[in-house]
Amino acid sequence: MVSQSFKALVFCISTPTIKTRVHFYPSAGASSGHHAVACLLTLFGKGIEKRSVLLDGGRLNQPDGVRLEDAFPTLRAEASGVFGLEIELSSQQSRLPLQSSLAAIELVSAQSTVMYMSVPFLPVGESSTRETPDASDPRVAHSRRQSLMGVGLQDSFFSTSLVMVNSSDETVRPGVFHRSGEGAIPLQVGTLAAHSAVEIPLEDSLFKDTAPHECLWGLTRAEKVSVNAHSITPETAYYLMYRDTVSKRPLSVCAL
């Protein structure tokens, strides 16, 4: 029996004050059964060896989760920073499409908890190797036609950074832009190494020419951020993270 696998890319944070929890909900849309679903977590990033852990016991339509340091003890010790995490769900049921599955990442600190949703799950294998989008998959075709877009913010409370994740074996040079009027201005984000995740603060490069807006809480700058279609692959993911300007703790995360 052929296994059906679907994956989503996220990032996690591990520091002495911030830890990560992973929540996932295997779903096949209208299917109401409770078939067995395996979850393979793969952690990678600067300063750590790429490792995978298989979580057994998962069931369709039943939420599950894990503290990431329990799955990867290295996060309790020397590893500290932003890391990439690939969540792969699979089932031995050959007609069980798991692209409706959901994953939420919880960043936990003593002061607060921030939860964000992952980018959509994509099929492993076929979608990773095909060179052109499958016309029968509207979601894939739509994502190939358009850029991914979010909003960067800067004020007395928020600062914005771009988090990029690359699970492939190749170095990637993402095309990231900010929009000013009708034009798109490139952001110099450099290259993204194989099996890596990086966080890039956007304050100087994004807002230096942005006019401030007067709000009740003070001056706010906002600028559109986009990733071009050529940079969108099953092996890459992009997120905007908003941090407290003083404490630098995460306040919110948005998937592009």
PyMOL commands that set and color helices and strands:
alter all, ss='L'
color gray80, all
select helices_A, chain A and resi 68-71+73-76+126-129+138-145+203-207+229-231
alter helices_A, ss='H'
color red, helices_A
select strands_A, chain A and resi 4-14+19-25+36-44+51-59+64-67+81-91+102-108+113-117+122-123+148-154+158-166+176-180+183-186+196-201+213-215+218-227+236-244+250-255
alter strands_A, ss='S'
color yellow, strands_A
deselect
rebuild
show_as cartoon
